[in-house]
Amino acid sequence: MSLEKIFFQSSMARSGSTIFQNIMGQNPDFYVTPTSGVLELVFGARANFTNSPEFKAQDAQLMEAGFKNFCRHGIQGFYEGLTSKKYVMDKSRGWAVYRPFLHEFYPNPKIICLVRDLRAIVSSYEKIYRKNPLKHDPVRDDSTGRGTIVHKRVDEWMSATNTIGRGVERIQETIRLGQDDKILFVKFEDLCLHPEKEMKRVYDYLEIPHFEHDFENIKQITKEDDEVYGLTSDLHTIRPTLSLPQPDYKQILGQDICNWLYTNYQWYFERFNYKK
């Protein structure tokens, strides 16, 4: 068996992206990744292609054709070095917003984006922060007063330099660029409550044969060392059963912060039909 198609997952943080990969990994035809660095490889190649005088000195159209082929076969070759399975699901938070770039060398890419109630995402970050008070969390700096209270930590997480804020900006940019109708958005809540229905949507979108998944016995296939990123070591450890956690964001964040998130990101709540 040889690699036929590469699919892409580009989801919000804390929205079930890891458990989704491991659900897909139950299908023996799929090789699934943890957080992938493949996008960074083609980014690095793009920077050199753009700036190197050797490419500038040659025929522009010819070089562009070669670069597109380099990127496409580079990704293909990378995964052919890792697996002989038919399909790959590459997980990277940047694929959706860079879909126009990806489309240039991998036409009509299939990209799946999991989303979740933004209040629950932020609450999840706050719970992780509180989980181990013995270890310093980089979100907090007592010397400057940064991140010392819940309100300040939420400001940090929602900034464009942080994972949540960057993810929201990327989805908004994807919508503004008119790329959202080419991406399959899956609500984490719907995946937990109606897994068969949502996975049917996934397979229909990917245009491949359906597979019967076991949502009561999900084994951890993907492995990554979160401490490399300065994060807690169990950030991407999944539960074996797919279930929706009880919403506790009002208790964790407080009603005022929940209201602030809804007011300032109302487009997100309305786009994905989350109620106030």
Secondary structure, DSSP 4 states (H G I P E B T S, - for coil): ----EEEEE---TTSSHHHHHHHHTTSTTEEEEEE--HHHHHHHHHHHHHH-HHHHTS-HHHHHHHHHHHHHHHHHHHHHTT--SSEEEEE-TTTTTTHHHHHHHSSS--EEEEE--HHHHHHHHHHHHHH-TTS--TT-BTTTTBT-SHHHHHHHHTSTTSHHHHHHHHHHHHHHTT-GGGEEEEEHHHHHHSHHHHHHHHHHHHTS------TT---------GGGGTS-TTTTPPPSS--PPPP-HHHHH-HHHHHHHHHHTHHHHHHTT---
